[in-house]
Amino acid sequence: MSEATETNEATAETGTAAETSTAAETSTAAESGAAAGSGTTRAPEDEAATPLRLPARAARALVLAAVFTCAACGLVYELALVALGSYLVGNSVTQASIVLSVMVFAMGVGSLAAKPLQSRPIVAFAVIEGALALMGGLSVLLLYAAFAWLGLYVPALVVVAFLVGALIGAEIPLLMTLLQRIRRQDAGSAVADLFAADYVGALIGGLAFPFLLLPIFGHIKGALLVGVINAVAGIAVVLWLFRHQLGRAARAGLWAGMAAVLAVLIGTYALADGFELSARQALYRDPIALSERTAYQEIVITRKVALSGRPDLRLFLNGDLQFSSVDEYRYHESLVHPALSGARGRVLVLGGGDGLALREVLRYKDVRSATLVELDPEMTRLARSYKEIAELNENSFADPRARTINADAFSWLRGQTERFDSVIVDMPDPDDVATAKLYSVEFYGLVKRLLAPGGRMVVQSGSPYFAPKSFWCIEKTIRAAGFATSPYHVDVPSFGDWGYVLAEPGAARPELTLAPEATGLRFLDADVLRAATVFARDIRHRDVEINTLVHPRLVQYEGGEWKNA
């Protein structure tokens, strides 16, 4: 390792190196080289140039360990903001774009703002780390509160992302200055050491968030825990290492500040469960009976009993209503029975993890097998074991003809060769890229490949009233995959006007009828089906584009229409 001269001002525009561009790093390195020849900045009185009590190699290792930890914490804050936005408002691409662009811009601002602070790098770094630990640790909680009570999520996200990014951006120039105090080094080698620790830390933080912090601690507690780690590693290590270069008053003040930050974070951690319960309840009209965060989504069940004594059980996935026990039969009868008026010996249900569509399928005695593919095993477990849902789906999963597969429907279809007579697609609304792929030309092409001759597919397609562009985009996309379509819609009070598309390969449109065996229905009959094919003038065909994997236009349609619904 070279030991020539180094810099007091290197990497001023990198922020956390794992989150900046190569161009920013190159610019930083250039600044480092320029600054290296400028000599040593004289330490102020409260940061006297007292020799360290540790060997230079050990001292540098401690500072680089702080770089490693700060990078890991910074990336966790960033991922937490992206993931929270995806859960609360959907459209993960938009959320990631907002967070990344604002944070990277703010990191550059923070790096520039840190230049005057390099004359007091120890105090400045300790204060910045304390502020970052506090802001980053509380960021998820603050944004959840803004969403639940204030309705100001996006403005709050921009402010929080900017503040966290600016504080991250101020770290690296100060850390480089601290490394200079330990041992002089040429700019290239110093930047290489710092970036190496930074990148590895970002790797660990990036892997820890989805595989450790989120599943074990959840969003709020995970961020608070990382804030505590950030405070301890960022403040304590540097204050201990450089303690003899600080005056007694400065040292006492910084230790007290760190203790206050830790007290706030730990106290908030202890109260986090109560806060989360209150904030979640604020999002729902009825009392929450169950709330569970799985690896894929947030499942919430609410329950209300009317004055008449009729219970209203509602299921929400990531905040979106999936059914109300009061009128779900309207939705599921309309979804299933028109498709099963044709061949139905082997039926495939994609989605529908609550088992309610499966219940309707199994009403037919001539259905030999019913395969349900649901991504989230916790959803199907609840549908089996949660008493009120199991009663609602009439224990459909216990039927010997039913087979459950927990897998991503798109990936599962790609590997299948089995043929099915009817396919029922009961997926969540396509409000982000992950679900929009389940409404793409490519997806419907995979379904078509598995249909037996004379087979049919039906797709729940959203509301033609509240989201007409989305509805007709789905219908047009199905036609683009080689199907003839028959769109229809019914009234489901909990949802409003709700639409479906019945499809069959070829040119002949499938007829909307009911099989003679479709008995005991509470809502659907031949007259209702005839009326369901009529669309009023204000919700008829729209000039829309098809939805593909490469161009998920449905996300744009959904976001624009439901935002104004």
HELIX and SHEET records of a PDB file:
HELIX    1   1 ALA A   17  GLU A   19  5                                   3    
HELIX    2   2 THR A   22  ALA A   36  1                                  15    
HELIX    3   3 ALA A   56  VAL A   89  1                                  34    
HELIX    4   4 SER A   92  ALA A  113  1                                  22    
HELIX    5   5 LYS A  115  SER A  119  5                                   5    
HELIX    6   6 PRO A  121  ALA A  145  1                                  25    
HELIX    7   7 ALA A  146  LEU A  150  3                                   5    
HELIX    8   8 TYR A  153  ILE A  182  1                                  30    
HELIX    9   9 ALA A  187  ALA A  208  1                                  22    
HELIX   10  10 PHE A  209  LEU A  213  3                                   5    
HELIX   11  11 LEU A  214  ALA A  231  1                                  18    
HELIX   12  12 VAL A  232  ALA A  236  3                                   5    
HELIX   13  13 VAL A  237  LEU A  241  1                                   5    
HELIX   14  14 ARG A  243  GLN A  245  5                                   3    
HELIX   15  15 ARG A  248  ALA A  282  1                                  35    
HELIX   16  16 GLU A  328  VAL A  336  1                                   9    
HELIX   17  17 ALA A  339  SER A  341  5                                   3    
HELIX   18  18 LEU A  356  VAL A  361  1                                   6    
HELIX   19  19 PRO A  377  SER A  385  1                                   9    
HELIX   20  20 LYS A  387  LEU A  392  1                                   6    
HELIX   21  21 SER A  396  ALA A  398  5                                   3    
HELIX   22  22 ALA A  409  ARG A  414  1                                   6    
HELIX   23  23 VAL A  433  ALA A  436  1                                   4    
HELIX   24  24 LYS A  437  TYR A  439  5                                   3    
HELIX   25  25 VAL A  441  LEU A  450  1                                  10    
HELIX   26  26 PRO A  468  ALA A  480  1                                  13    
HELIX   27  27 ALA A  526  ALA A  532  1                                   7    
HELIX   28  28 ARG A  537  ILE A  539  5                                   3    
HELIX   29  29 ARG A  553  LYS A  563  1                                  11    
SHEET    1   A 4 ILE A 288  ARG A 293  0                                        
SHEET    2   A 4 GLU A 298  VAL A 305 -1                                        
SHEET    3   A 4 PRO A 311  LEU A 317 -1                                        
SHEET    4   A 4 ASP A 320  SER A 324 -1                                        
SHEET    1   B 7 ALA A 402  ASN A 406  0                                        
SHEET    2   B 7 SER A 369  GLU A 374  1                                        
SHEET    3   B 7 ARG A 346  GLY A 351  1                                        
SHEET    4   B 7 PHE A 420  ASP A 426  1                                        
SHEET    5   B 7 LEU A 451  GLN A 460  1                                        
SHEET    6   B 7 GLY A 496  PRO A 505 -1                                        
SHEET    7   B 7 PHE A 483  VAL A 492 -1                                        
END                                                                             
